[in-house]
Amino acid sequence: MIRDARPVGFAARIARALAAAGALGLAPRPAAATDQVLPVPVATIYAGDLIKPTMLREQAFPENYRPRMPAVDSVAHATGKVARRTLLPGEPIPSIALDEPKLVTRGAPIVIVFEEHGVAISTQGMALANAAVNEPVSVRNTATGRVIQGIVMPDGRVRTGQP
């Protein structure tokens, strides 16, 4: 009878290493019915990048896996958002790492629309802060130099006055 030259505990160490690789997600395995599926980046997504569906894939995590922070639970919730920080491939996306895209950016020229009692007056201005749709923003009227508060409209204009 020929005896194997490897140490007696070799098979046990290999089995433990494979189990550890599976626990870390290094070894591919089919998703079980009890696994949770979270979207993860396919490649590195940098701060300021607009997230598209092709940049994400769904990955299964064990049922008892808990992300360090609340994570985005579907590709649809992340699509169309802007990354606030770098997102690494294969890692769940923290909810706080995403932001709505800003229509108004600081220092950019914008149109200010004053609407009150059916009268609309528009003028040019400059945004003093970044803002998304329906967010308040301060703008400087370029004609008068006055700072005005307004609300960003879906078309990128800033509305002031009473609707």
DSSP file (Angstrom, degrees, kcal/mol; ACC not computed):
  #  RESIDUE AA STRUCTURE BP1 BP2  ACC     N-H-->O    O-->H-N    N-H-->O    O-->H-N    TCO  KAPPA ALPHA  PHI   PSI    X-CA   Y-CA   Z-CA
    1    1 A M              0   0    0      0, 0.0     2,-0.5     0, 0.0     0, 0.0   0.000 360.0 360.0 360.0 134.1    0.0    0.0    0.0
    2    2 A I        -     0   0    0      0, 0.0     2,-0.4     0, 0.0     0, 0.0  -0.787 360.0-146.4 -95.9 131.8    1.3    3.4   -1.0
    3    3 A R        -     0   0    0     -2,-0.5     2,-0.1     1,-0.0     0, 0.0  -0.775  19.4-112.8 -99.5 140.3    1.0    6.1    1.6
    4    4 A D        -     0   0    0     -2,-0.4    -1,-0.0     1,-0.1     4,-0.0  -0.468  17.7-141.6 -69.3 140.4    0.4    9.8    0.7
    5    5 A A  S    S+     0   0    0     -2,-0.1    -1,-0.1     2,-0.0     3,-0.1   0.582  70.5 101.2 -81.9 -10.5    3.4   12.0    1.6
    6    6 A R  S    S-     0   0    0      1,-0.1     5,-0.1     2,-0.1    -2,-0.0  -0.391  85.6 -93.1 -74.2 152.9    1.2   14.9    2.7
    7    7 A P    >   -     0   0    0      0, 0.0     3,-1.5     0, 0.0     4,-0.3  -0.207  35.6-111.1 -62.4 159.1    0.6   15.5    6.5
    8    8 A V  T >  S+     0   0    0      1,-0.3     3,-0.5     2,-0.1     4,-0.3   0.862 115.6  49.3 -61.9 -40.3   -2.4   13.9    8.1
    9    9 A G  T 3> S+     0   0    0      1,-0.2     4,-2.2     2,-0.1    -1,-0.3   0.339  81.9 100.4 -83.8   7.6   -4.2   17.2    8.7
   10   10 A F  H <> S+     0   0    0     -3,-1.5     4,-2.3     1,-0.2    -1,-0.2   0.919  81.4  47.6 -61.6 -46.7   -3.7   18.5    5.1
   11   11 A A  H <> S+     0   0    0     -3,-0.5     4,-2.3    -4,-0.3    -1,-0.2   0.884 111.6  51.4 -63.0 -39.0   -7.2   17.6    3.9
   12   12 A A  H  > S+     0   0    0     -4,-0.3     4,-2.2     2,-0.2    -1,-0.2   0.892 109.6  49.8 -65.7 -39.2   -8.8   19.3    7.0
   13   13 A R  H  X S+     0   0    0     -4,-2.2     4,-2.4     2,-0.2    -2,-0.2   0.893 110.5  50.0 -66.9 -38.7   -6.8   22.5    6.3
   14   14 A I  H  X S+     0   0    0     -4,-2.3     4,-2.4     2,-0.2    -2,-0.2   0.923 110.5  49.9 -63.7 -43.6   -7.8   22.5    2.7
   15   15 A A  H  X S+     0   0    0     -4,-2.3     4,-2.0     1,-0.2    -2,-0.2   0.904 111.7  48.3 -62.0 -42.0  -11.5   22.1    3.7
   16   16 A R  H  X S+     0   0    0     -4,-2.2     4,-2.3     2,-0.2    -1,-0.2   0.899 110.9  51.0 -65.1 -40.5  -11.2   24.9    6.3
   17   17 A A  H  X S+     0   0    0     -4,-2.4     4,-2.3     2,-0.2    -2,-0.2   0.899 110.8  48.1 -64.6 -41.6   -9.5   27.2    3.7
   18   18 A L  H  X S+     0   0    0     -4,-2.4     4,-2.1     2,-0.2    -1,-0.2   0.891 111.5  50.2 -66.3 -39.0  -12.3   26.6    1.2
   19   19 A A  H  X S+     0   0    0     -4,-2.0     4,-2.0    -5,-0.2    -2,-0.2   0.903 111.4  48.7 -64.7 -41.1  -15.0   27.2    3.8
   20   20 A A  H  X S+     0   0    0     -4,-2.3     4,-1.8     2,-0.2     6,-0.2   0.896 109.8  51.9 -65.6 -40.7  -13.2   30.5    4.8
   21   21 A A  H  <>S+     0   0    0     -4,-2.3     5,-2.5     1,-0.2     6,-1.1   0.896 110.4  49.0 -63.1 -39.8  -13.0   31.6    1.1
   22   22 A G  H ><5S+     0   0    0     -4,-2.1     3,-0.8     4,-0.2    -1,-0.2   0.887 109.1  52.3 -66.0 -38.7  -16.7   30.9    0.7
   23   23 A A  H 3<5S+     0   0    0     -4,-2.0    -1,-0.2     1,-0.2    -2,-0.2   0.838 109.6  49.4 -66.8 -33.0  -17.5   32.9    3.8
   24   24 A L  T 3<5S-     0   0    0     -4,-1.8    -1,-0.2    -5,-0.1    -2,-0.2   0.520 117.0-113.6 -82.5  -5.8  -15.6   35.9    2.5
   25   25 A G  T < 5S+     0   0    0     -3,-0.8    -3,-0.2    -4,-0.5    -2,-0.1   0.628  84.6 119.7  83.6  13.4  -17.3   35.7   -0.8
   26   26 A L      < +     0   0    0     -5,-2.5    -4,-0.2    -6,-0.2    -5,-0.1   0.790  63.4  62.7 -81.4 -28.3  -14.2   34.7   -2.7
   27   27 A A  S    S-     0   0    0     -6,-1.1    -2,-0.1    -9,-0.1     2,-0.1  -0.843  91.5-119.4 -99.0 130.4  -15.5   31.4   -3.9
   28   28 A P        +     0   0    0      0, 0.0    -2,-0.1     0, 0.0    -6,-0.0  -0.399  40.0 167.0 -68.5 142.8  -18.6   31.6   -6.2
   29   29 A R        -     0   0    0     -4,-0.1     2,-0.1    -2,-0.1     3,-0.1  -0.988  39.1 -97.7-151.6 150.7  -21.7   29.9   -5.0
   30   30 A P        -     0   0    0      0, 0.0     2,-0.3     0, 0.0     0, 0.0  -0.382  46.7-101.8 -69.6 149.3  -25.3   29.9   -6.1
   31   31 A A        -     0   0    0     -2,-0.1     2,-0.1     2,-0.1     6,-0.0  -0.549  35.0-140.2 -73.7 129.6  -27.7   32.2   -4.2
   32   32 A A    >   -     0   0    0     -2,-0.3     3,-1.1     1,-0.1    -1,-0.0  -0.425  25.2-107.4 -83.0 164.6  -29.8   30.4   -1.6
   33   33 A A  T 3  S+     0   0    0      1,-0.3    -1,-0.1    -2,-0.1    -2,-0.1   0.778 119.7  49.9 -64.2 -26.7  -33.4   31.3   -1.1
   34   34 A T  T 3  S+     0   0    0      2,-0.1    -1,-0.3     0, 0.0     2,-0.0   0.504  87.3 108.3 -92.7  -4.7  -32.6   32.9    2.2
   35   35 A D    <   -     0   0    0     -3,-1.1     2,-0.4    27,-0.1    28,-0.1  -0.357  67.8-127.3 -69.9 152.5  -29.7   35.1    0.9
   36   36 A Q  E     -A   61   0A   0     25,-2.2    25,-3.3    26,-0.1     2,-0.5  -0.835  16.8-144.2 -99.4 142.1  -30.2   38.8    0.6
   37   37 A V  E     +A   60   0A   0     -2,-0.4    23,-0.2    23,-0.2    21,-0.0  -0.922  22.1 175.6-111.0 123.7  -29.4   40.4   -2.7
   38   38 A L  E     -A   59   0A   0     21,-2.5    21,-2.7    -2,-0.5     2,-0.2  -0.933  33.1-109.4-124.9 147.7  -27.8   43.9   -2.7
   39   39 A P  E     -A   58   0A   0      0, 0.0    54,-0.8     0, 0.0    19,-0.2  -0.559  37.9-178.7 -75.1 141.3  -26.6   46.0   -5.6
   40   40 A V  E     -A   57   0A   0     17,-2.9    17,-2.3    -2,-0.2     2,-0.1  -0.967  32.8 -97.2-135.2 151.5  -22.8   46.4   -5.8
   41   41 A P  E     -A   56   0A   0      0, 0.0    49,-1.9     0, 0.0    15,-0.3  -0.413  18.3-149.3 -67.4 144.8  -20.6   48.4   -8.3
   42   42 A V  S    S+     0   0    0     13,-2.6     2,-0.3    47,-0.2    14,-0.1   0.852  85.0   5.0 -78.1 -38.7  -19.1   46.4  -11.2
   43   43 A A  S    S-     0   0    0     12,-0.5    -1,-0.2    45,-0.1    47,-0.1  -0.831 107.3 -61.5-135.6 172.7  -16.1   48.8  -11.2
   44   44 A T        -     0   0    0     -2,-0.3     2,-0.5    -3,-0.1    44,-0.2  -0.364  46.6-156.6 -61.4 131.3  -14.9   51.7   -9.0
   45   45 A I  B     -B   87   0B   0     42,-2.4    42,-3.2    -2,-0.1     2,-0.2  -0.960  12.9-145.9-110.9 125.2  -17.4   54.6   -9.0
   46   46 A Y    >   -     0   0    0     -2,-0.5     3,-2.2    40,-0.2    37,-0.3  -0.536  29.8 -82.6 -94.4 157.6  -15.8   57.9   -8.1
   47   47 A A  T 3  S+     0   0    0      1,-0.3    37,-0.2    -2,-0.2    -1,-0.1  -0.305 117.5  25.6 -56.4 133.1  -17.4   60.8   -6.2
   48   48 A G  T 3  S+     0   0    0     35,-3.4    -1,-0.3     1,-0.3     2,-0.2   0.250  88.7 132.6  94.8 -11.9  -19.5   63.0   -8.6
   49   49 A D    <   -     0   0    0     -3,-2.2    34,-2.3    34,-0.1     2,-0.5  -0.524  58.4-126.8 -74.2 138.2  -20.2   60.1  -11.0
   50   50 A L  B     -C   82   0C   0     32,-0.2     2,-0.4    -2,-0.2    32,-0.2  -0.745  29.5-125.2 -81.4 127.8  -23.8   59.7  -12.2
   51   51 A I        -     0   0    0     30,-3.0    29,-2.9    -2,-0.5    30,-0.2  -0.635  28.1-171.6 -85.2 126.5  -24.8   56.1  -11.5
   52   52 A K    >   -     0   0    0     -2,-0.4     3,-1.8    27,-0.2     4,-0.3  -0.774  36.5-111.1-110.4 157.2  -26.1   54.2  -14.5
   53   53 A P  G >  S+     0   0    0      0, 0.0     3,-1.4     0, 0.0    -1,-0.1   0.814 115.9  61.1 -59.2 -30.4  -27.7   50.7  -14.4
   54   54 A T  G 3  S+     0   0    0      1,-0.3   -12,-0.0     3,-0.0    -3,-0.0   0.646  94.8  63.8 -71.7 -12.8  -24.7   49.2  -16.3
   55   55 A M  G <  S+     0   0    0     -3,-1.8   -13,-2.6   -13,-0.1   -12,-0.5   0.532 101.9  58.9 -85.8  -6.2  -22.4   50.3  -13.5
   56   56 A L  E <   -A   41   0A   0     -3,-1.4     2,-0.3    -4,-0.3    19,-0.0  -0.848  55.1-177.2-124.7 156.7  -24.1   47.9  -11.0
   57   57 A R  E     -A   40   0A   0    -17,-2.3   -17,-2.9    -2,-0.3     2,-0.4  -0.959  32.4-108.7-141.9 160.3  -24.9   44.2  -10.6
   58   58 A E  E     -A   39   0A   0     -2,-0.3     2,-0.4   -19,-0.2   -21,-0.0  -0.773  33.7-170.3 -94.1 136.8  -26.8   42.3   -7.9
   59   59 A Q  E     -A   38   0A   0    -21,-2.7   -21,-2.5    -2,-0.4     2,-0.3  -0.980  19.5-125.9-129.1 137.8  -24.8   40.2   -5.5
   60   60 A A  E     -A   37   0A   0     -2,-0.4   -23,-0.2   -23,-0.2   -25,-0.0  -0.641  25.1-172.3 -83.7 136.6  -26.1   37.6   -3.0
   61   61 A F  E     -A   36   0A   0    -25,-3.3   -25,-2.2    -2,-0.3   -36,-0.0  -0.929  35.5 -90.0-122.8 150.4  -25.0   38.0    0.6
   62   62 A P    >   -     0   0    0      0, 0.0     3,-1.9     0, 0.0   -27,-0.1  -0.173  38.4-111.4 -57.8 154.6  -25.6   35.5    3.4
   63   63 A E  T 3  S+     0   0    0      1,-0.3   -28,-0.1   -28,-0.1    -2,-0.0   0.840 118.3  49.1 -56.8 -36.4  -28.8   35.9    5.4
   64   64 A N  T 3  S+     0   0    0      2,-0.0     2,-0.3   -28,-0.0    -1,-0.3   0.398  83.1 119.6 -88.0   3.7  -26.9   36.9    8.5
   65   65 A Y    <   -     0   0    0     -3,-1.9    -4,-0.1   -29,-0.0   -29,-0.0  -0.533  41.9-172.6 -71.0 130.0  -24.7   39.5    6.7
   66   66 A R        -     0   0    0     -2,-0.3    -2,-0.0     4,-0.0    -3,-0.0  -0.979  18.5-133.9-125.3 117.9  -25.2   43.0    8.0
   67   67 A P        -     0   0    0      0, 0.0     4,-0.1     0, 0.0     0, 0.0  -0.279  23.6-116.4 -64.0 157.1  -23.6   46.0    6.2
   68   68 A R  S    S+     0   0    0      2,-0.1     3,-0.0     1,-0.0    -2,-0.0   0.833 100.3  20.5 -64.5 -31.9  -21.7   48.5    8.4
   69   69 A M  S    S-     0   0    0      1,-0.0     2,-0.0     0, 0.0    -1,-0.0  -0.894 108.0 -74.9-129.8 160.6  -24.2   51.2    7.4
   70   70 A P        -     0   0    0      0, 0.0    25,-3.0     0, 0.0    26,-0.4  -0.367  59.3-149.6 -55.7 132.7  -27.7   51.0    5.9
   71   71 A A  B     -E   94   0D   0     23,-0.3     2,-0.2    24,-0.1     0, 0.0  -0.722  19.7 -96.2-111.8 156.8  -27.3   50.0    2.3
   72   72 A V        -     0   0    0     21,-2.9    21,-0.3    -2,-0.3     3,-0.1  -0.493  33.1-156.4 -65.2 135.2  -29.2   50.6   -0.9
   73   73 A D        +     0   0    0     -2,-0.2     2,-0.3   -35,-0.1    -1,-0.1   0.523  64.3  27.6-101.5  -5.3  -31.5   47.6   -1.5
   74   74 A S     >  -     0   0    0      1,-0.1     4,-0.9   -36,-0.1     3,-0.4  -0.996  69.5-121.3-152.6 157.0  -32.1   47.7   -5.3
   75   75 A V  H >> S+     0   0    0     -2,-0.3     4,-2.0     1,-0.2     3,-0.6   0.864 112.4  60.6 -62.4 -36.5  -30.5   48.8   -8.5
   76   76 A A  H 34 S+     0   0    0      1,-0.2    -1,-0.2     2,-0.2     0, 0.0   0.849 100.6  53.6 -62.0 -35.2  -33.5   51.1   -9.2
   77   77 A H  H 34 S+     0   0    0     -3,-0.4    -1,-0.2     1,-0.2    -2,-0.2   0.763 114.5  41.1 -72.0 -24.0  -32.8   53.1   -6.0
   78   78 A A  H X< S+     0   0    0     -4,-0.9     3,-1.7    -3,-0.6   -27,-0.3   0.732  91.0 101.1 -93.7 -25.5  -29.2   53.8   -7.0
   79   79 A T  T 3< S+     0   0    0     -4,-2.0   -27,-0.2     1,-0.3     3,-0.1  -0.380  89.1  16.9 -66.3 134.3  -29.8   54.5  -10.7
   80   80 A G  T 3  S+     0   0    0    -29,-2.9    -1,-0.3     1,-0.3     2,-0.2   0.375 100.7 114.9  86.7  -4.0  -29.8   58.2  -11.5
   81   81 A K    <   -     0   0    0     -3,-1.7   -30,-3.0   -30,-0.2     2,-0.4  -0.485  64.9-120.8 -91.8 167.2  -28.1   59.2   -8.3
   82   82 A V  E     -CD  50  99C   0     17,-3.2    17,-2.1   -32,-0.2     2,-0.3  -0.913  24.5-117.8-110.1 135.4  -24.7   60.8   -7.9
   83   83 A A  E     - D   0  98C   0    -34,-2.3   -35,-3.4    -2,-0.4    15,-0.2  -0.560  18.4-165.3 -72.0 129.6  -22.0   59.2   -5.8
   84   84 A R  S    S+     0   0    0     13,-3.5     2,-0.3    -2,-0.3    -1,-0.2   0.675  76.0   9.6 -86.6 -19.9  -20.9   61.4   -2.9
   85   85 A R  S    S-     0   0    0     12,-0.7     2,-0.2   -39,-0.1   -37,-0.1  -0.912 101.7 -65.6-148.3 173.3  -17.8   59.3   -2.3
   86   86 A T        -     0   0    0     -2,-0.3     2,-0.5   -40,-0.1   -40,-0.2  -0.457  45.3-155.1 -68.1 132.1  -15.8   56.5   -4.0
   87   87 A L  B     -B   45   0B   0    -42,-3.2   -42,-2.4    -2,-0.2     6,-0.1  -0.944  10.3-140.3-111.9 127.8  -17.7   53.2   -4.2
   88   88 A L    >   -     0   0    0     -2,-0.5     3,-1.5   -44,-0.2   -44,-0.1  -0.598  25.0 -98.8 -91.5 146.9  -15.7   50.0   -4.5
   89   89 A P  T 3  S+     0   0    0      0, 0.0   -47,-0.2     0, 0.0    -1,-0.1  -0.335 105.4  14.9 -62.9 139.6  -16.5   47.0   -6.7
   90   90 A G  T 3  S+     0   0    0    -49,-1.9   -48,-0.1     1,-0.2   -50,-0.0   0.417 100.6 112.8  80.5  -2.3  -18.3   44.2   -4.9
   91   91 A E  S <  S-     0   0    0     -3,-1.5    -1,-0.2   -50,-0.1     0, 0.0  -0.836  74.6-106.7-104.4 140.0  -19.1   46.2   -1.8
   92   92 A P        -     0   0    0      0, 0.0    -4,-0.2     0, 0.0   -52,-0.2  -0.273  37.1-115.2 -58.7 151.4  -22.7   47.2   -0.8
   93   93 A I        -     0   0    0    -54,-0.8   -21,-2.9   -21,-0.3     2,-0.1  -0.815  24.2-131.7 -95.6 115.3  -23.5   50.8   -1.4
   94   94 A P  B >   -E   71   0D   0      0, 0.0     3,-1.6     0, 0.0   -23,-0.3  -0.393  14.1-129.0 -63.7 141.4  -24.3   52.8    1.7
   95   95 A S  G >  S+     0   0    0    -25,-3.0     3,-1.2     1,-0.3   -24,-0.1   0.846 108.2  56.1 -59.6 -35.5  -27.4   54.9    1.5
   96   96 A I  G 3  S+     0   0    0    -26,-0.4    -1,-0.3     1,-0.2   -25,-0.1   0.561  92.6  71.6 -76.5  -6.4  -25.6   58.0    2.6
   97   97 A A  G <  S+     0   0    0     -3,-1.6   -13,-3.5   -13,-0.1   -12,-0.7   0.457  90.4  72.4 -86.9  -0.4  -23.1   57.7   -0.2
   98   98 A L  E <   +D   83   0C   0     -3,-1.2     2,-0.3   -15,-0.2   -15,-0.2  -0.876  58.0 179.9-117.5 149.2  -25.7   58.7   -2.8
   99   99 A D  E     -D   82   0C   0    -17,-2.1   -17,-3.2    -2,-0.3     3,-0.1  -0.969  35.7 -96.6-142.2 155.7  -27.2   62.1   -3.5
  100  100 A E        -     0   0    0     -2,-0.3   -19,-0.1   -19,-0.2     2,-0.1  -0.447  53.6 -97.2 -67.0 145.3  -29.7   63.5   -5.9
  101  101 A P        -     0   0    0      0, 0.0     2,-0.5     0, 0.0    32,-0.4  -0.424  38.2-122.9 -65.6 141.0  -28.1   65.1   -9.0
  102  102 A K        -     0   0    0      1,-0.2    30,-0.3    30,-0.1     3,-0.1  -0.751  23.6-173.7 -90.0 124.1  -27.8   68.9   -8.6
  103  103 A L  S    S+     0   0    0     28,-1.1     2,-0.5    -2,-0.5    29,-0.2   0.786  77.9  50.3 -82.9 -30.5  -29.5   70.9  -11.4
  104  104 A V  B    S-F  131   0E   0     27,-2.3    27,-2.3    53,-0.0     2,-0.4  -0.936  73.2-166.6-112.1 127.8  -28.0   74.2  -10.1
  105  105 A T    >   -     0   0    0     -2,-0.5     3,-2.0    25,-0.2    22,-0.3  -0.906  32.7 -94.5-116.6 145.3  -24.3   74.4   -9.4
  106  106 A R  T 3  S+     0   0    0     -2,-0.4    22,-0.2     1,-0.3    24,-0.1  -0.258 109.0  14.4 -57.0 132.2  -22.5   77.2   -7.5
  107  107 A G  T 3  S+     0   0    0     20,-3.1    -1,-0.3     1,-0.3    21,-0.1   0.331  96.3 124.5  86.3  -7.1  -21.1   79.9   -9.7
  108  108 A A    <   -     0   0    0     -3,-2.0    19,-2.1    19,-0.1    -1,-0.3  -0.603  67.6-109.0 -86.4 145.9  -23.2   78.9  -12.7
  109  109 A P  E     +G  126   0F   0      0, 0.0     2,-0.3     0, 0.0    17,-0.2  -0.510  45.2 174.8 -71.3 141.2  -25.5   81.3  -14.5
  110  110 A I  E     -G  125   0F   0     15,-2.6    15,-2.4    -2,-0.2     2,-0.5  -0.896  33.4-108.3-139.7 167.8  -29.2   80.6  -14.0
  111  111 A V  E     -G  124   0F   0     -2,-0.3    47,-2.6    45,-0.3     2,-0.5  -0.900  27.0-152.8-102.0 126.4  -32.5   82.1  -14.8
  112  112 A I  E     -Gh 123 158F   0     11,-3.1    11,-2.1    -2,-0.5     2,-0.5  -0.862   9.8-164.2 -98.4 129.5  -34.4   83.6  -11.9
  113  113 A V  E     -Gh 122 159F   0     45,-3.3    47,-2.9    -2,-0.5     2,-0.6  -0.965   5.3-161.1-119.1 121.9  -38.2   83.6  -12.3
  114  114 A F  E     +Gh 121 160F   0      7,-3.6     7,-2.5    -2,-0.5     2,-0.4  -0.901  15.5 179.6-100.1 121.3  -40.4   85.8  -10.1
  115  115 A E  E     +G  120   0F   0     45,-2.1     2,-0.3    -2,-0.6     5,-0.2  -0.985  12.0 149.1-126.6 126.9  -44.0   84.6  -10.1
  116  116 A E  E >  S-G  119   0F   0      3,-2.1     3,-1.8    -2,-0.4    -2,-0.0  -0.892  70.1 -10.8-157.9 127.1  -46.8   86.3   -8.2
  117  117 A H  T 3  S-     0   0    0     45,-0.5     3,-0.1    -2,-0.3    -2,-0.0   0.857 128.6 -50.4  54.7  41.4  -50.6   86.6   -8.9
  118  118 A G  T 3  S+     0   0    0      1,-0.2     2,-0.4    45,-0.1    -1,-0.3   0.417 112.2 118.4  82.6  -2.2  -50.2   85.3  -12.5
  119  119 A V  E <   -G  116   0F   0     -3,-1.8    -3,-2.1     2,-0.0     2,-0.4  -0.845  43.4-167.8 -99.9 132.7  -47.3   87.8  -13.3
  120  120 A A  E     +G  115   0F   0     -2,-0.4     2,-0.4    -5,-0.2    -5,-0.2  -0.982   8.8 177.2-124.7 127.3  -44.0   86.2  -14.3
  121  121 A I  E     -G  114   0F   0     -7,-2.5    -7,-3.6    -2,-0.4     2,-0.4  -0.992   9.8-165.1-125.7 133.4  -40.7   88.2  -14.6
  122  122 A S  E     +G  113   0F   0     -2,-0.4     2,-0.3    -9,-0.2    -9,-0.2  -0.917  13.2 162.4-122.0 150.1  -37.4   86.5  -15.4
  123  123 A T  E     -G  112   0F   0    -11,-2.1   -11,-3.1    -2,-0.4     2,-0.3  -0.925  39.4 -90.3-151.0 171.1  -33.8   87.8  -15.2
  124  124 A Q  E     +G  111   0F   0     -2,-0.3    18,-1.4   -13,-0.2    19,-0.6  -0.630  47.3 161.5 -89.9 148.8  -30.3   86.4  -15.1
  125  125 A G  E     -GI 110 141F   0    -15,-2.4   -15,-2.6    -2,-0.3     2,-0.4  -0.907  34.0-117.7-151.6 179.3  -28.5   85.4  -11.9
  126  126 A M  E     -GI 109 140F   0     14,-2.1    14,-2.8    -2,-0.3     2,-0.2  -0.997  29.1-122.4-129.9 130.3  -25.7   83.3  -10.4
  127  127 A A  E     - I   0 139F   0    -19,-2.1   -20,-3.1    -2,-0.4    12,-0.2  -0.464  14.3-164.5 -71.4 138.7  -26.2   80.4   -8.0
  128  128 A L  S    S+     0   0    0     10,-2.7     2,-0.3   -22,-0.2    11,-0.1   0.409  73.6  17.2-101.5  -1.5  -24.4   80.8   -4.7
  129  129 A A  S    S-     0   0    0      9,-0.4     2,-0.3   -24,-0.1    -1,-0.1  -0.972  84.9 -94.0-158.2 165.8  -24.8   77.1   -3.8
  130  130 A N        +     0   0    0     -2,-0.3     2,-0.3   -25,-0.2   -25,-0.2  -0.629  47.4 171.7 -82.2 146.2  -25.5   73.7   -5.4
  131  131 A A  B     -F  104   0E   0    -27,-2.3   -27,-2.3    -2,-0.3   -28,-1.1  -0.989  23.3-144.7-157.2 149.7  -29.2   72.5   -5.3
  132  132 A A    >   -     0   0    0     -2,-0.3     3,-1.8   -30,-0.3    20,-0.4  -0.441  54.9 -53.4-101.7 179.6  -31.4   69.8   -6.6
  133  133 A V  T 3  S+     0   0    0    -32,-0.4    -1,-0.2     1,-0.3    20,-0.2  -0.284 124.9   8.7 -57.9 137.4  -35.1   70.0   -7.7
  134  134 A N  T 3  S+     0   0    0     18,-2.8    -1,-0.3     1,-0.2    19,-0.1   0.585  99.2 125.7  65.3  14.8  -37.4   71.5   -5.1
  135  135 A E    <   -     0   0    0     -3,-1.8    17,-2.0    17,-0.1    -1,-0.2  -0.789  65.0-113.0 -98.6 146.3  -34.5   72.5   -2.8
  136  136 A P  E     + J   0 151F   0      0, 0.0     2,-0.3     0, 0.0    15,-0.2  -0.492  39.7 178.2 -74.1 148.5  -34.0   76.1   -1.6
  137  137 A V  E     - J   0 150F   0     13,-2.5    13,-2.3    -2,-0.2     2,-0.4  -0.995  28.1-125.4-149.8 147.0  -31.0   78.0   -3.0
  138  138 A S  E     - J   0 149F   0     -2,-0.3   -10,-2.7    11,-0.2    -9,-0.4  -0.800  31.9-178.1 -92.2 135.5  -29.5   81.5   -2.7
  139  139 A V  E     -IJ 127 148F   0      9,-2.9     9,-3.4    -2,-0.4     2,-0.5  -0.962  22.8-132.6-132.6 150.6  -28.9   83.3   -6.0
  140  140 A R  E     -IJ 126 147F   0    -14,-2.8   -14,-2.1    -2,-0.3     2,-0.5  -0.913  20.4-131.0-104.9 125.8  -27.4   86.7   -6.8
  141  141 A N  E  >  -I  125   0F   0      5,-3.0     4,-3.1    -2,-0.5   -16,-0.2  -0.643  14.5-153.0 -72.0 118.8  -29.3   88.8   -9.3
  142  142 A T  T  4 S+     0   0    0    -18,-1.4    -1,-0.2    -2,-0.5   -17,-0.1   0.769  90.6  53.2 -69.9 -24.3  -26.6   89.9  -11.8
  143  143 A A  T  4 S+     0   0    0    -19,-0.6    -1,-0.2     1,-0.1   -18,-0.1   0.893 127.3  17.1 -76.1 -40.1  -28.5   93.1  -12.7
  144  144 A T  T  4 S-     0   0    0      2,-0.2    -2,-0.2    -3,-0.0    -1,-0.1   0.664  91.5-129.1-107.8 -20.9  -28.9   94.4   -9.1
  145  145 A G     <  +     0   0    0     -4,-3.1     2,-0.1     1,-0.3    -3,-0.1   0.439  59.6 141.7  83.4  -0.9  -26.4   92.4   -7.1
  146  146 A R        -     0   0    0     -5,-0.2    -5,-3.0    -6,-0.1     2,-0.5  -0.466  52.0-126.8 -76.0 146.5  -29.1   91.5   -4.5
  147  147 A V  E     -J  140   0F   0     -7,-0.2     2,-0.3    -2,-0.1    -7,-0.2  -0.827  31.0-172.6 -94.3 129.3  -29.1   88.0   -3.0
  148  148 A I  E     -J  139   0F   0     -9,-3.4    -9,-2.9    -2,-0.5     2,-0.4  -0.927  19.8-133.4-124.9 144.6  -32.5   86.2   -3.4
  149  149 A Q  E     +J  138   0F   0     -2,-0.3     2,-0.3   -11,-0.2   -11,-0.2  -0.815  38.3 156.2 -94.5 138.2  -33.8   83.0   -2.0
  150  150 A G  E     -J  137   0F   0    -13,-2.3   -13,-2.5    -2,-0.4     2,-0.4  -0.909  39.6-109.7-150.1 178.3  -35.6   80.7   -4.4
  151  151 A I  E     -JK 136 159F   0      8,-2.3     8,-2.8    -2,-0.3     2,-0.3  -0.950  33.7-118.2-117.0 134.3  -36.7   77.1   -5.1
  152  152 A V  E     - K   0 158F   0    -17,-2.0   -18,-2.8    -2,-0.4     6,-0.2  -0.571  28.7-149.8 -74.3 128.5  -35.1   75.0   -8.0
  153  153 A M    >   -     0   0    0      4,-3.1     3,-2.3    -2,-0.3   -18,-0.1  -0.571  29.0-103.2 -94.0 161.2  -37.7   74.0  -10.6
  154  154 A P  T 3  S+     0   0    0      0, 0.0   -21,-0.1     0, 0.0    -1,-0.1   0.733 120.5  57.0 -58.9 -22.8  -37.4   70.8  -12.7
  155  155 A D  T 3  S-     0   0    0      2,-0.1     3,-0.1     1,-0.0    -3,-0.0   0.433 121.8-103.8 -89.0   2.4  -36.2   72.7  -15.7
  156  156 A G  S <  S+     0   0    0     -3,-2.3   -45,-0.3     1,-0.4     2,-0.1   0.336  81.7 124.6  95.8  -6.7  -33.2   74.2  -13.8
  157  157 A R        -     0   0    0    -47,-0.1    -4,-3.1    -5,-0.1     2,-0.5  -0.433  60.0-125.0 -80.0 161.8  -34.7   77.7  -13.3
  158  158 A V  E     -hK 112 152F   0    -47,-2.6   -45,-3.3    -6,-0.2     2,-0.4  -0.952  21.9-151.8-111.8 123.5  -35.0   79.2   -9.8
  159  159 A R  E     +hK 113 151F   0     -8,-2.8    -8,-2.3    -2,-0.5     2,-0.3  -0.784  16.7 176.0 -98.3 133.8  -38.5   80.4   -8.8
  160  160 A T  E     +h  114   0F   0    -47,-2.9   -45,-2.1    -2,-0.4   -10,-0.1  -0.807  42.2  39.7-124.6 170.4  -39.1   83.2   -6.3
  161  161 A G  S    S-     0   0    0     -2,-0.3   -45,-0.2   -47,-0.2   -48,-0.0  -0.253  98.3 -48.6  84.6-175.6  -42.2   84.9   -5.1
  162  162 A Q              0   0    0      1,-0.1   -45,-0.5    -2,-0.0    -2,-0.1  -0.832 360.0 360.0 -98.6 129.4  -45.6   83.3   -4.3
  163  163 A P              0   0    0      0, 0.0   -47,-0.1     0, 0.0   -45,-0.1   0.507 360.0 360.0 -71.0 360.0  -47.1   80.9   -6.9
